[in-house]
Amino acid sequence: MRRHVPALALLTLALAGCQTMAPAPSAGTPPVAGATQTADARFQAVTNEWLDGWMRLNPVSATQLGDHRFDDRIDDLSANGRQQLVDFSQQLLARLDAIDRTQLSRENQVDALILRNQLQSDVWNMQAFQSWAWDPQVYNGLAGGAIYNLMARDFAPMPQRLKSATARMEQLPALFAQMRANLDPARVPLIHAQTVAKQNAGVLQLVDEFITPNAGQLAGADRARLDAAVATLRKAVAEQQTWLDKTLVPNAKGDFRIGRELYDQKLKFALMSSLSRQEIGDRAKAEITRVRGEMYAIAQTVLKGRKGAPALPANPTDDQRQKAIEAALELAYRDHPSRDGVVDAAKSALAQVTQFVRDRNLVSVPSDPVKIILMPEFQRGVAVAYCDSPGPLDKGLDTYFAISPIPDDWTAAQTESFLREYNSRMIHLLTIHEAMPGHYLEGAYSARYPSTLRGVLRSGLFAEGWAVYAENMMATNGYMGDDPLFRLVQLKFYLRTISNAILDQGVHVDGWSREQAMHLMTHDAFQQEREAAGKWVRTQLSSAQLPTYFVGVQEQYDTRKAVEAKLGPAFDQRAYHDKVLSYGAPPVRFVRELMLDQPIE
């Protein structure tokens, strides 16, 4: 993957370097005759053309995905660049729809539906959602990603990556100019403008961390060009900061709530689920009641006989239930890392959870490297942690479990609130979710699936659903010795998943206020003030992503129940997990259909 890649070679490269782990599924039923051969061959041609064209039009994402043909370019968000993506997507959509999907292999039927969803989503985003016109995060993410995706992983020799970074730095001032031209301050929400104003300098932090220390590996004209690009970029970032502070932030008047119509359309593209917004809301509300009941039962156990314990009646009022669960959680909150100890605690937890997964034979464990890092500055302010897997076309590179540091300007009270939320048991759960056996493990499996298309379009619904499923799977298999406080904290973490789904549509569709959102998070889901305040910001900055956790895990649970019912006593947990992960992370409903030999809907 370190050389120029012809378009039609992408699939071959995706297969190269695969390691044996779990038995991999076939890429589809081999075409054996007439119509099937023609349909599958036509679909493969459309797939190859989309992969080639989409990477060309999205070079920053292409680098992250492992296609390095366009490492010296950045995305063009001018009117002409946007129209190129629309035209390209519409042309490919017409060719895709001309193929009789019933004549495709089952695996290709799945991939055809995934590709169709992506093509429609790209057109919709440019023409209807128009994030390019009101969301400055689009440009900030591209600017940071243009450098970070090149420099964070050793996919090629440093001099080669430095030359590509030089070319991209030379183009960043033009991206900033497009941002200023495209954004309509009247449509930009204030929270978006303020967040990007804080993140803007992060691109220079990347230069100082990755580029300047290695600049000596270039000489002569290459070094001179790099130095000039850095100097020009520093000036451009300073000018951009002035525009953000003096023009965009003071004039940002947009509503961060995207409204019912756009939300429902975006949710459909994001989830590819059979559940509607109403069904998601109803199911989440019922689940939050059930989980709070289970938490109360644990509270009764851990508080029984303790001096000063609240009332623990068999049939509590809402207030009695609330006080009992809060009192039980207090026992867990007392055990938390120091302000500077969160990363070290996560490293220790990673070793422990990995050994447990191996000892209990829960799922086949990959050997791919994973590192815990501090979150880059340009990506801070949205989530506390994330898993950054290498692109599906890059093999054997590190996965990063990134954790955002506690801000230097937080007060002692704010810091204590954060550390109570991310107590020692919660650090284990965060590590389970982001790393083992959550996102890191799932991402390693996904990268091994033969379909490049499915790897590139890895489902967020599957990924988040699997990570939440992993939390419960570890708890029910006795992680931390069946510690009731670990189970209590795990259920609290699950309440966050449930409340995410309620919160997202409450804010963007039902017009919830901050007070309504905070009540859901701090009362119903027992979140600490700092966590809830951060999630309120995240809900304003994003839409239709927070429900992926709840909808994804519900579909994971539904799939397991269906397979258990079919196999009965023959059900084997490890074999099941390996099989679920072997499909390359499509939307979960397709996994169920493939496993149970159901029609691909």
BELRAKA-V78343 format. One record per residue. N is the residue number from 0. RES is the residue in three letters. OMEGA is omega in degrees with one decimal (none if undefined). Layout:
{{N;RES;OMEGA} {N;RES;OMEGA}}
//
This chain:
{{0;MET;-178.1} {1;ARG;-179.4} {2;ARG;175.4} {3;HIS;-173.7} {4;VAL;173.5} {5;PRO;-174.4} {6;ALA;-174.6} {7;LEU;178.4} {8;ALA;-175.9} {9;LEU;-178.7} {10;LEU;178.5} {11;THR;-179.2} {12;LEU;178.3} {13;ALA;-179.7} {14;LEU;-176.7} {15;ALA;174.6} {16;GLY;179.1} {17;CYS;179.5} {18;GLN;179.2} {19;THR;177.1} {20;MET;170.5} {21;ALA;177.1} {22;PRO;-178.0} {23;ALA;175.9} {24;PRO;175.5} {25;SER;179.3} {26;ALA;-178.7} {27;GLY;178.6} {28;THR;-178.1} {29;PRO;177.8} {30;PRO;-176.2} {31;VAL;-177.5} {32;ALA;171.9} {33;GLY;-170.7} {34;ALA;-178.2} {35;THR;179.7} {36;GLN;-179.2} {37;THR;-178.4} {38;ALA;-179.2} {39;ASP;179.1} {40;ALA;177.9} {41;ARG;179.5} {42;PHE;179.2} {43;GLN;177.9} {44;ALA;177.7} {45;VAL;178.8} {46;THR;-179.6} {47;ASN;-179.6} {48;GLU;178.6} {49;TRP;-179.6} {50;LEU;-179.2} {51;ASP;-175.6} {52;GLY;-178.2} {53;TRP;177.7} {54;MET;-178.9} {55;ARG;-178.1} {56;LEU;-179.6} {57;ASN;-171.3} {58;PRO;178.9} {59;VAL;175.4} {60;SER;179.7} {61;ALA;178.5} {62;THR;-179.7} {63;GLN;-178.8} {64;LEU;177.3} {65;GLY;173.0} {66;ASP;-170.0} {67;HIS;177.7} {68;ARG;-172.1} {69;PHE;-176.9} {70;ASP;-179.4} {71;ASP;-177.6} {72;ARG;170.2} {73;ILE;-176.2} {74;ASP;178.2} {75;ASP;-179.6} {76;LEU;170.6} {77;SER;178.9} {78;ALA;179.2} {79;ASN;179.4} {80;GLY;178.9} {81;ARG;-179.0} {82;GLN;177.0} {83;GLN;178.9} {84;LEU;178.8} {85;VAL;-179.0} {86;ASP;179.6} {87;PHE;-177.3} {88;SER;-179.6} {89;GLN;177.7} {90;GLN;179.4} {91;LEU;178.6} {92;LEU;178.2} {93;ALA;178.5} {94;ARG;179.3} {95;LEU;-178.1} {96;ASP;177.6} {97;ALA;179.5} {98;ILE;176.8} {99;ASP;-174.1} {100;ARG;-179.2} {101;THR;-179.9} {102;GLN;179.0} {103;LEU;170.2} {104;SER;-177.4} {105;ARG;178.8} {106;GLU;178.6} {107;ASN;173.1} {108;GLN;177.0} {109;VAL;-177.3} {110;ASP;179.0} {111;ALA;178.6} {112;LEU;177.6} {113;ILE;179.8} {114;LEU;179.5} {115;ARG;178.9} {116;ASN;-180.0} {117;GLN;-179.9} {118;LEU;178.9} {119;GLN;-179.6} {120;SER;-179.9} {121;ASP;179.2} {122;VAL;-179.1} {123;TRP;-178.8} {124;ASN;-179.2} {125;MET;-171.9} {126;GLN;-174.5} {127;ALA;-176.7} {128;PHE;172.1} {129;GLN;178.9} {130;SER;179.0} {131;TRP;-175.7} {132;ALA;-174.9} {133;TRP;-175.7} {134;ASP;-179.5} {135;PRO;177.5} {136;GLN;178.8} {137;VAL;-175.7} {138;TYR;178.6} {139;ASN;177.9} {140;GLY;177.8} {141;LEU;-178.3} {142;ALA;178.5} {143;GLY;-179.4} {144;GLY;-179.8} {145;ALA;179.8} {146;ILE;-175.4} {147;TYR;-178.1} {148;ASN;177.6} {149;LEU;-165.2} {150;MET;-172.1} {151;ALA;-177.5} {152;ARG;-176.0} {153;ASP;-178.9} {154;PHE;-179.6} {155;ALA;178.3} {156;PRO;-177.0} {157;MET;179.9} {158;PRO;179.2} {159;GLN;-179.5} {160;ARG;177.6} {161;LEU;177.9} {162;LYS;177.3} {163;SER;178.8} {164;ALA;177.1} {165;THR;-179.4} {166;ALA;-180.0} {167;ARG;177.9} {168;MET;178.3} {169;GLU;-177.2} {170;GLN;-177.0} {171;LEU;176.0} {172;PRO;177.8} {173;ALA;176.4} {174;LEU;176.8} {175;PHE;178.6} {176;ALA;175.7} {177;GLN;178.2} {178;MET;-179.1} {179;ARG;-179.4} {180;ALA;-173.3} {181;ASN;-173.7} {182;LEU;174.5} {183;ASP;-175.6} {184;PRO;179.2} {185;ALA;178.9} {186;ARG;-177.1} {187;VAL;175.7} {188;PRO;-177.8} {189;LEU;-178.0} {190;ILE;177.4} {191;HIS;-179.8} {192;ALA;-179.3} {193;GLN;-178.8} {194;THR;-178.8} {195;VAL;176.3} {196;ALA;177.7} {197;LYS;-175.3} {198;GLN;-169.5} {199;ASN;-177.2} {200;ALA;-179.0} {201;GLY;179.2} {202;VAL;177.2} {203;LEU;174.5} {204;GLN;176.5} {205;LEU;177.3} {206;VAL;-177.6} {207;ASP;-178.4} {208;GLU;-170.6} {209;PHE;-169.3} {210;ILE;-177.0} {211;THR;-179.3} {212;PRO;-177.1} {213;ASN;-174.6} {214;ALA;-179.6} {215;GLY;178.0} {216;GLN;171.8} {217;LEU;-179.4} {218;ALA;174.1} {219;GLY;-176.1} {220;ALA;179.6} {221;ASP;179.1} {222;ARG;179.9} {223;ALA;179.5} {224;ARG;178.1} {225;LEU;-179.0} {226;ASP;179.0} {227;ALA;179.6} {228;ALA;178.4} {229;VAL;-179.5} {230;ALA;178.8} {231;THR;179.9} {232;LEU;179.1} {233;ARG;178.5} {234;LYS;-178.8} {235;ALA;179.1} {236;VAL;177.4} {237;ALA;178.1} {238;GLU;178.4} {239;GLN;179.6} {240;GLN;177.6} {241;THR;179.0} {242;TRP;179.2} {243;LEU;-175.3} {244;ASP;-172.5} {245;LYS;-176.0} {246;THR;-172.4} {247;LEU;-175.9} {248;VAL;-179.1} {249;PRO;-174.9} {250;ASN;-179.5} {251;ALA;-174.0} {252;LYS;-175.2} {253;GLY;176.7} {254;ASP;179.6} {255;PHE;178.1} {256;ARG;-173.5} {257;ILE;175.8} {258;GLY;-172.4} {259;ARG;-173.5} {260;GLU;-179.7} {261;LEU;-179.2} {262;TYR;-178.3} {263;ASP;178.4} {264;GLN;-179.1} {265;LYS;179.2} {266;LEU;179.7} {267;LYS;179.0} {268;PHE;-174.8} {269;ALA;-171.6} {270;LEU;-170.4} {271;MET;-177.0} {272;SER;175.4} {273;SER;-178.5} {274;LEU;176.3} {275;SER;177.9} {276;ARG;-180.0} {277;GLN;179.5} {278;GLU;177.5} {279;ILE;179.8} {280;GLY;-178.9} {281;ASP;-178.4} {282;ARG;-179.8} {283;ALA;180.0} {284;LYS;177.7} {285;ALA;-178.3} {286;GLU;-179.8} {287;ILE;176.4} {288;THR;-179.9} {289;ARG;-176.5} {290;VAL;177.5} {291;ARG;175.9} {292;GLY;178.0} {293;GLU;178.3} {294;MET;178.7} {295;TYR;178.5} {296;ALA;176.4} {297;ILE;179.0} {298;ALA;177.5} {299;GLN;-177.9} {300;THR;-173.5} {301;VAL;-178.6} {302;LEU;-176.0} {303;LYS;177.4} {304;GLY;-180.0} {305;ARG;178.5} {306;LYS;178.3} {307;GLY;179.8} {308;ALA;178.0} {309;PRO;178.1} {310;ALA;-177.0} {311;LEU;-177.5} {312;PRO;179.2} {313;ALA;-179.6} {314;ASN;-172.8} {315;PRO;166.8} {316;THR;178.3} {317;ASP;-179.7} {318;ASP;178.4} {319;GLN;178.4} {320;ARG;-179.1} {321;GLN;-177.9} {322;LYS;-179.3} {323;ALA;-179.4} {324;ILE;178.4} {325;GLU;179.4} {326;ALA;178.4} {327;ALA;178.5} {328;LEU;178.0} {329;GLU;179.5} {330;LEU;178.4} {331;ALA;-176.8} {332;TYR;-176.5} {333;ARG;-177.5} {334;ASP;-179.6} {335;HIS;179.6} {336;PRO;175.1} {337;SER;179.5} {338;ARG;-177.9} {339;ASP;-173.7} {340;GLY;-174.9} {341;VAL;-178.4} {342;VAL;178.5} {343;ASP;177.8} {344;ALA;178.7} {345;ALA;178.0} {346;LYS;178.0} {347;SER;179.0} {348;ALA;-179.4} {349;LEU;178.5} {350;ALA;-177.0} {351;GLN;-177.6} {352;VAL;179.1} {353;THR;178.9} {354;GLN;179.7} {355;PHE;179.7} {356;VAL;179.2} {357;ARG;-176.9} {358;ASP;-177.8} {359;ARG;177.0} {360;ASN;-174.4} {361;LEU;-178.1} {362;VAL;177.1} {363;SER;-174.5} {364;VAL;179.5} {365;PRO;179.1} {366;SER;-179.0} {367;ASP;-177.8} {368;PRO;175.5} {369;VAL;-179.6} {370;LYS;174.3} {371;ILE;-175.9} {372;ILE;169.0} {373;LEU;-178.5} {374;MET;176.6} {375;PRO;-173.9} {376;GLU;-174.9} {377;PHE;-179.3} {378;GLN;-179.1} {379;ARG;174.0} {380;GLY;179.1} {381;VAL;-179.3} {382;ALA;179.3} {383;VAL;-177.4} {384;ALA;172.8} {385;TYR;175.1} {386;CYS;-180.0} {387;ASP;179.5} {388;SER;174.5} {389;PRO;-180.0} {390;GLY;-177.1} {391;PRO;178.3} {392;LEU;173.9} {393;ASP;-175.6} {394;LYS;172.6} {395;GLY;-179.5} {396;LEU;-175.9} {397;ASP;163.5} {398;THR;-179.5} {399;TYR;170.4} {400;PHE;-172.0} {401;ALA;179.7} {402;ILE;179.4} {403;SER;178.4} {404;PRO;175.3} {405;ILE;-177.6} {406;PRO;-177.8} {407;ASP;-175.4} {408;ASP;177.5} {409;TRP;176.2} {410;THR;177.0} {411;ALA;-179.4} {412;ALA;178.6} {413;GLN;179.0} {414;THR;178.9} {415;GLU;177.3} {416;SER;179.4} {417;PHE;-176.6} {418;LEU;173.7} {419;ARG;176.8} {420;GLU;-179.6} {421;TYR;178.1} {422;ASN;-173.2} {423;SER;179.2} {424;ARG;178.4} {425;MET;176.1} {426;ILE;176.2} {427;HIS;-179.4} {428;LEU;177.3} {429;LEU;179.0} {430;THR;175.2} {431;ILE;-176.7} {432;HIS;-173.2} {433;GLU;-171.9} {434;ALA;-170.1} {435;MET;1.6} {436;PRO;-177.1} {437;GLY;-170.0} {438;HIS;-178.4} {439;TYR;-178.0} {440;LEU;-179.5} {441;GLU;178.8} {442;GLY;178.4} {443;ALA;176.3} {444;TYR;-177.0} {445;SER;-178.0} {446;ALA;-178.1} {447;ARG;-177.4} {448;TYR;-173.3} {449;PRO;-176.9} {450;SER;176.2} {451;THR;-179.4} {452;LEU;-177.9} {453;ARG;176.6} {454;GLY;179.3} {455;VAL;-177.9} {456;LEU;176.4} {457;ARG;-172.9} {458;SER;173.0} {459;GLY;177.2} {460;LEU;178.3} {461;PHE;-174.9} {462;ALA;-178.6} {463;GLU;177.8} {464;GLY;178.1} {465;TRP;-177.4} {466;ALA;177.3} {467;VAL;175.3} {468;TYR;-178.9} {469;ALA;177.8} {470;GLU;-179.0} {471;ASN;-179.9} {472;MET;178.7} {473;MET;-179.4} {474;ALA;-177.3} {475;THR;176.1} {476;ASN;171.4} {477;GLY;178.0} {478;TYR;-176.3} {479;MET;171.8} {480;GLY;-179.6} {481;ASP;176.7} {482;ASP;-178.0} {483;PRO;178.3} {484;LEU;174.7} {485;PHE;177.4} {486;ARG;179.2} {487;LEU;179.5} {488;VAL;177.5} {489;GLN;177.9} {490;LEU;174.7} {491;LYS;177.3} {492;PHE;177.6} {493;TYR;175.1} {494;LEU;176.8} {495;ARG;177.2} {496;THR;-178.9} {497;ILE;-177.0} {498;SER;175.7} {499;ASN;-176.9} {500;ALA;178.7} {501;ILE;-177.6} {502;LEU;-173.7} {503;ASP;-179.9} {504;GLN;175.7} {505;GLY;-178.5} {506;VAL;-170.7} {507;HIS;-179.0} {508;VAL;-174.0} {509;ASP;174.0} {510;GLY;-179.4} {511;TRP;173.1} {512;SER;175.8} {513;ARG;-179.0} {514;GLU;177.2} {515;GLN;-179.7} {516;ALA;-178.8} {517;MET;178.2} {518;HIS;178.3} {519;LEU;-173.7} {520;MET;-175.2} {521;THR;-179.9} {522;HIS;-174.3} {523;ASP;-174.9} {524;ALA;172.7} {525;PHE;-179.9} {526;GLN;174.8} {527;GLN;-174.5} {528;GLU;-177.9} {529;ARG;178.5} {530;GLU;-178.3} {531;ALA;178.5} {532;ALA;177.2} {533;GLY;179.2} {534;LYS;175.4} {535;TRP;177.0} {536;VAL;-178.9} {537;ARG;-179.9} {538;THR;176.8} {539;GLN;-174.4} {540;LEU;-176.6} {541;SER;176.5} {542;SER;176.4} {543;ALA;174.3} {544;GLN;-178.3} {545;LEU;178.7} {546;PRO;-176.6} {547;THR;-179.1} {548;TYR;-175.4} {549;PHE;-178.6} {550;VAL;179.5} {551;GLY;-177.8} {552;VAL;176.1} {553;GLN;178.6} {554;GLU;173.8} {555;GLN;178.1} {556;TYR;179.9} {557;ASP;179.8} {558;THR;-179.9} {559;ARG;179.4} {560;LYS;-179.0} {561;ALA;179.7} {562;VAL;176.6} {563;GLU;179.6} {564;ALA;-178.9} {565;LYS;-174.3} {566;LEU;179.7} {567;GLY;-177.7} {568;PRO;-179.2} {569;ALA;-178.7} {570;PHE;178.0} {571;ASP;-172.1} {572;GLN;-178.6} {573;ARG;179.6} {574;ALA;179.0} {575;TYR;-179.0} {576;HIS;178.0} {577;ASP;-178.6} {578;LYS;178.6} {579;VAL;-177.7} {580;LEU;-174.1} {581;SER;-174.9} {582;TYR;174.5} {583;GLY;172.4} {584;ALA;166.9} {585;PRO;172.0} {586;PRO;-166.1} {587;VAL;-177.4} {588;ARG;177.8} {589;PHE;175.7} {590;VAL;179.1} {591;ARG;-179.2} {592;GLU;179.1} {593;LEU;-177.4} {594;MET;-175.5} {595;LEU;178.8} {596;ASP;177.7} {597;GLN;176.3} {598;PRO;177.9} {599;ILE;-174.8} {600;GLU;none}}
//
